[in-house]
């Protein structure tokens, strides 16, 4: 289950915006917000791109995208 609060914290910690993240994964901002709000899912590739973009550890990725 995606944790929007942890994702937003990771963006802030890296001085990045949702718009920056959307560009990094190759989607428009509206699409990113749909993903963030659970209307559609992040793909494996998008998660990997976000991991690289925000310099996340495997544990951080797990907490943001998968932990219940």
C-alpha positions in Angstrom: 0.0 0.0 0.0 1.4 3.4 -1.1 2.2 5.8 1.8 1.7 9.2 0.4 3.0 11.0 3.5 6.3 9.1 3.3 6.6 9.9 -0.4 5.9 13.6 0.2 8.5 13.6 3.0 11.1 12.0 0.6 10.3 14.7 -2.0 10.8 17.4 0.6 14.0 15.9 1.9 15.4 16.0 -1.6 14.1 19.5 -2.3 11.9 18.1 -5.1 8.3 18.6 -6.1 5.6 16.3 -7.4 6.1 17.9 -10.8 9.8 17.0 -10.7 8.9 13.4 -9.8 6.3 13.2 -12.6 8.9 14.4 -15.1 11.4 11.8 -13.7 9.1 8.9 -14.4 7.8 10.3 -17.7 4.2 11.0 -16.8 2.2 14.2 -16.4 1.5 15.6 -13.0 -2.2 14.6 -13.1 -1.2 11.0 -13.7 1.3 11.1 -10.8 -1.4 12.4 -8.5 -3.8 9.6 -9.6 -1.1 7.1 -8.7 -0.4 8.9 -5.4 -4.1 8.8 -4.5 -4.5 5.1 -5.3 -6.5 5.6 -8.5 -3.9 3.7 -10.5 -0.7 1.8 -9.6 2.9 2.6 -10.0 4.7 0.3 -12.4 7.9 -1.5 -11.4 9.8 0.8 -13.8 8.3 3.9 -12.2 9.2 2.7 -8.7 12.8 2.1 -9.9 13.0 5.6 -11.5 11.6 7.2 -8.3 14.2 5.2 -6.2 17.0 6.6 -8.4 15.5 10.1 -8.5 15.1 10.4 -4.7 18.1 8.3 -3.8 16.0 5.9 -1.8 17.3 2.8 -0.1 15.6 -0.6 -0.6 14.0 -0.2 2.9 12.6 3.2 2.1 11.1 1.9 -1.2 9.6 -1.0 0.8 8.1 1.4 3.4 6.7 3.9 0.8 5.3 1.5 -1.8 4.6 -1.9 -0.2 4.4 -1.9 3.6 0.9 -2.3 5.0 
